[in-house]
């Protein structure tokens, strides 16, 4: 079974890869493909009522937040590319991971009550509540503490 999700239409990709190097376009498409595939995986988990562990969720959330390919679009909007060696460097990811985590977890806090009411399982407060037997307030507080300490 093919577990990858389809990419957006070619016109969408052409718009954002025109004027950028082939290497940049490949990176953008790869990041977009990881995003679509991860969101398909999350949909399958939700359908099966799978609640990932915190360790499973955090790297998945970094991808499903869409921020990784949004970072690519900053380069596109500026018409300048960062060197590919920087994209793969520890310095880049030591900056991007905490920014992505703080943004994604803040989004999880914002949407927690709505998603909880719908029975969604991919939200940090829900995950903390389930795996640590926290009350709802303790799970929200623990998520907020993670955002603040990042």
KANOR-V511914 format. One record per pair of residues at least 12 apart in sequence whose ideal C-beta (glycine too) atoms are under 10 Angstrom apart, sorted by the first residue. I is the first residue (numbers start at 1). J is the second residue. Records with the same first field share a line. If there is no record, write none. Layout:
# KANOR-V511914
I: J, J
This chain:
# KANOR-V511914
2: 37, 40
3: 37, 40, 41, 44
4: 33, 34, 36, 37, 40, 41
5: 32, 33, 34, 35, 36, 37, 38, 39, 40, 41, 43
6: 33, 36, 37, 40
7: 29, 32, 33, 35, 36, 37
8: 29, 32, 36
12: 32
13: 25, 28, 29, 32
15: 76
16: 28, 29, 32, 69, 72, 73, 76, 77
17: 29, 76
18: 76
19: 76, 79
20: 72, 75, 76, 79, 80, 81
21: 81, 84
23: 81, 83, 84, 87
24: 72, 75, 76, 81, 82, 84, 87
25: 72, 76
26: 84
27: 68, 69, 72, 75, 81, 82, 84, 87, 88
28: 68, 69, 71, 72, 73, 75, 76
29: 69, 72
30: 68, 69, 72
31: 63, 66, 67, 68, 69, 70, 71, 72, 73, 87
32: 66, 68, 69, 72
33: 69
34: 62, 63, 64, 68, 69
35: 63, 64, 65, 66, 67, 68, 69, 70
36: 63, 64, 66, 69
37: 63, 64
38: 59, 60, 61, 62, 63, 64, 65, 66
39: 60, 63, 64, 66, 122
41: 60, 63, 64, 122
42: 57, 60, 61, 63, 64, 120, 121, 122
43: 122
45: 57, 60, 120, 121, 122
46: 115, 118, 119, 120, 121, 122
47: 121
48: 121
49: 119, 121
50: 121, 122
51: 120, 121, 122, 123, 126, 127, 129, 130, 131
52: 121, 122, 127, 130, 131
53: 127, 130, 131
54: 124, 127, 128, 130, 131, 132, 142, 146
55: 131
56: 127
57: 104, 108, 121, 122, 123, 124, 126, 127, 128, 131
58: 97, 100, 101, 104, 105, 124, 127, 146
59: 97, 101
60: 104, 122
61: 100, 101, 103, 104, 105, 107, 108, 122, 123, 124, 127
62: 93, 96, 97, 100, 101, 103, 104
63: 100, 104
64: 104, 122
65: 100, 101, 103, 104, 105, 107, 108
66: 100, 104
67: 96, 99, 100, 101, 103, 104, 107
68: 96, 97, 100
70: 100, 103
71: 87, 92, 95, 96, 99, 100
72: 87
75: 87
97: 150
98: 149, 150
99: 150
100: 150
101: 124, 146, 147, 150
102: 146, 147, 148, 149, 150
103: 147, 150
104: 124, 147
105: 123, 124, 125, 143, 144, 145, 146, 147, 148, 150
106: 124, 143, 144, 146, 147, 148, 150
107: 123, 124, 147
108: 122, 123, 124, 125, 126, 127, 128, 140, 143, 146, 147
109: 123, 124, 125, 140, 141, 143, 144, 146, 147
111: 123, 125
112: 124, 125, 126, 129, 136, 139, 140, 143
113: 125, 136, 140
116: 129, 136, 139, 140
123: 139, 143
124: 139, 140, 142, 143, 144, 146, 147
125: 137, 138, 139, 140, 141, 142, 143, 144
126: 139, 143
127: 139, 143
128: 140, 141, 142, 143, 146
129: 142, 143
